[in-house]
Amino acid sequence: MFCINCGTEMSDDARFCHKCGYDRMEETKLVKRKRIIEDNQVKYTIIPKFNLKYYLLVTLIEISFIFLLFLFPIFGQTIFYYPIEIVLSIIICIIVAYVLIRLVCIKNKYHGIEYNFYLTKIEYKTNDLNKVEKNLKYSSIVGIRIYQNILERLCHIGSIHIYTNVYDRNTRRKRLNRSDIFIHCVEDVQNQYQIIKKIIEESSPEE
C-alpha cells in the first residue's frame, strides 16, 4: 500500500509512514467521519399517497359482506312493517355515512408518512395520532419483496415488504420476522422496488 499523504510505499501493517510520519489512524477516523456525514443525508424518499379508487373498492366490498351477513336479515324483517322507500333510504344513508367516515379515517393515516433511505439505514416516521418513528439498519435486512393483490393491480399500486431476522427464544434460532416495514400504496411499485433494492445492496458495511 501507499501513504495517502506523500505517496511513499509502506507495509500493510504499518501504522505510521516512515517518510512523512502520517498516522493511518487519522485516515480511519476521516472515513468514519465521512460515513457519519453521509448517513445523515437522505439518498431516497418514498411518500405513500392515499389512493381513493383502491380504498373505495375495498370499502364497498366490506359493506357488501356486512350487509349480507348482518344488515340484510334485519332489514328483511322491517320491510314488512315499513314502506320500502323508507327502508331503502335508511340503507343508503348508512352506506354513505360508513363510506365517508371510513375513507376520511384512512386518508388521515397517510398524513405525514415518510420513508427515508440513508447510507446504512431506513427511517420510517408518521405524524398522525399514533406517532411512530423507527430506524432499521440495512445490515439486519434479509429480504425485500413486492406484493400486489387483484385490487392493487387494478389501481396500479403495490406494497413493498422489508424483512429482518429475529431471535426466537423458544427455539433459540433466528427466524424470519413479519414485515418490519410495510410500504403500502406505492405507485410505480416495480421501479420503486428496484431503487430501494439497489440502495440496500450497495450500502456500506458498518465498522
PyMOL commands that set and color helices and strands:
alter all, ss='L'
color gray80, all
select helices_A, chain A and resi 24-39+52-78+84-109+138-140+150-154+189-201
alter helices_A, ss='H'
color red, helices_A
select strands_A, chain A and resi 44-46+114-117+121-125+133-137+141-147+157-168+173-176+181-187
alter strands_A, ss='S'
color yellow, strands_A
deselect
rebuild
show_as cartoon
